[in-house]
Amino acid sequence: MLDALTPLDTGVSASLDPEDWSALRALGHRMLDDMVDHLAGLRTRPVWQPMPAQARRALHKGLPLAGGSAEQAYADFRHLVQPYATGNPHPRFMGWVHGGGTAIGMLAEMLAGGLNANLGGRDHAPIEVERQVIRWAAEMLGFPPDASGLLVTGTSMANLIGVLIARTAALGPAVRNEGLGAARLVAYSSAAAHGCIARAMDMSGIGRAALRLIPCDAAGRIELDALARAIAADRKAGACPFLVVGTAGSVDIGAIDDLAGLAAVCRRERLWFHVDAAFGAIAMLAPRIRPLLAGIEAADSVAFDFHKWAQVPYDAGCIMVRDQARQLETFAAPAAYLRREARGLAAGHPWPCDLGPDLSRGFRALKVWMTLKVYGAARIGAVVEHSCAVAQALAARVDAEPALERLAPVALNIVCFRYVDAAGNLDALNADIVADLQEAGIAAPSTTTLDGRLVIRAAIVNHRTDVADVHALVDAVLAAGRRRGSPVSLRGAQRRSNPQRMDARSTRPVREIASSLRSSQ
Ligand SMILES: Cc1ncc(COP(=O)(O)O)c(C=O)c1O
């Protein structure tokens, strides 16, 4: 039991609203001006810079008991946070597969924060906005207009939802009560599938071991014959195949599975067909690239992100499901405190919380809706085509440089290559080159491993990235490679395996390399 509590009698209101709205307004305007300047001046700053220990320490404070001023909190943001962010809005950020965001998306985030709507359920306009976004996604994918869907954090979550829906479709809704029991469910994806598919199998309780990784052809696409053989072998062994996951844009090289071929296999074998189209789905808006995705419209479910190629600020993932009944039977869970009504605020069934795991949900849909309304699908499609053209220009430049080797075909927007004009450990050398470029703030590619070899991976996703940026990337890789490829630096690279020496080695050359790279630009 709580002891008797009395309302604050100190003369101070419990409300957290500002006492002086005009001061708040002035601060807000300044924040807006500063962030517009930040976006307008991206090119004048390093792509990324490591966070100094001092700034890191300054963030490690105990729970503030008494509050401070909004001015001070904003000053801390400006000094301790803003300069050391990921850097993905910068045109020379090419690491992993990150979208660049837009100023419109940023403004939409502010509007959504102001409304503070909870999109778990009930009857209100923000949910209608999300339903509109889902209808647009259905149109983009060639799904039926009444297809279902939900905005989520990202494709990892969307893939998990896809696996859970496929599981329920295979075993029936009783699986939600009784668990998997003796069912030996088995799923299939290519060996190039993103790791979040295996994680989805793990989190769903089906288990990673029940995911068969089917080999890929030279273009990185799942081998359909091998898939058919694996399904037959599993059936023969008494297992229960239930799901095939196709990939539209593989994380390493951007390969697109034969989706129409996979759809045919799934129809024939009566398996759920899910597509991980994390970034590839948005290529459906690009007329010259769309044909590569033929077959996606036949999927039972598709996972993708608006925060990648559609440039919506993080986070904005999406799961699309052809048949809403399958989604409802997987997630809807009636509760007295969530009772639906025919009228009033509790109307509007089904609610988004019936379609996924989250009850409380923010207004992610607004930034997607505003992005599509302001730029239009055609312009986003043009960004996709531009990214692919820039990737082609990068591939051509790499092919023309004797010191570089390209290690994968370029199906879409990802180019994998490495510096080879050096003796010694090329994996360590290329990892160092990438870290040098990142720490110098010149460009931020990432690395991956192809056929056991570490490669530099440039994913062109940001709408701001142009041909000149990929030439600058190559110039910087060549300069860093030449510098590190000298016998002295190579001996340094070989010491990499000794962790005690790593600190000294990895910080010393960076400043040198940064200045030489900058002067070579
Ligand atoms: C093919 C693929 N699937 C899944 C993911 C995971 O997406 P998210 O980071 O939005 O969870 C990625 C991320 O790059 C990806 O490329």
The ligand as an SDF file (V2000), in Angstrom:
LIG
                    3D

 16 16  0  0  0  0  0  0  0  0999 V2000
   19.6710   -8.5600  -46.9480 C   0  0  0  0  0  0  0  0  0  0  0  0
   19.5070   -7.9720  -45.5780 C   0  0  0  0  0  0  0  0  0  0  0  0
   18.6370   -8.5370  -44.7240 N   0  0  0  0  0  0  0  0  0  0  0  0
   18.4410   -8.0530  -43.4850 C   0  0  0  0  0  0  0  0  0  0  0  0
   19.1190   -6.9460  -43.0450 C   0  0  0  0  0  0  0  0  0  0  0  0
   18.8720   -6.4320  -41.6610 C   0  0  0  0  0  0  0  0  0  0  0  0
   18.1330   -5.2430  -41.7520 O   0  0  0  0  0  0  0  0  0  0  0  0
   17.9710   -4.2820  -40.5010 P   0  0  0  0  0  0  0  0  0  0  0  0
   19.3500   -3.7820  -40.2120 O   0  0  0  0  0  0  0  0  0  0  0  0
   17.0440   -3.2090  -40.9530 O   0  0  0  0  0  0  0  0  0  0  0  0
   17.4200   -5.0790  -39.3770 O   0  0  0  0  0  0  0  0  0  0  0  0
   20.0400   -6.3270  -43.8870 C   0  0  0  0  0  0  0  0  0  0  0  0
   20.8110   -5.1610  -43.4390 C   0  0  0  0  0  0  0  0  0  0  0  0
   21.5990   -4.5970  -44.1400 O   0  0  0  0  0  0  0  0  0  0  0  0
   20.2340   -6.8480  -45.1890 C   0  0  0  0  0  0  0  0  0  0  0  0
   21.1000   -6.2830  -46.0460 O   0  0  0  0  0  0  0  0  0  0  0  0
  1  2  1  0
  2  3  1  0
  2 15  2  0
  3  4  2  0
  4  5  1  0
  5  6  1  0
  5 12  2  0
  6  7  1  0
  7  8  1  0
  8  9  2  0
  8 10  1  0
  8 11  1  0
 12 13  1  0
 12 15  1  0
 13 14  2  0
 15 16  1  0
M  END
$$$$
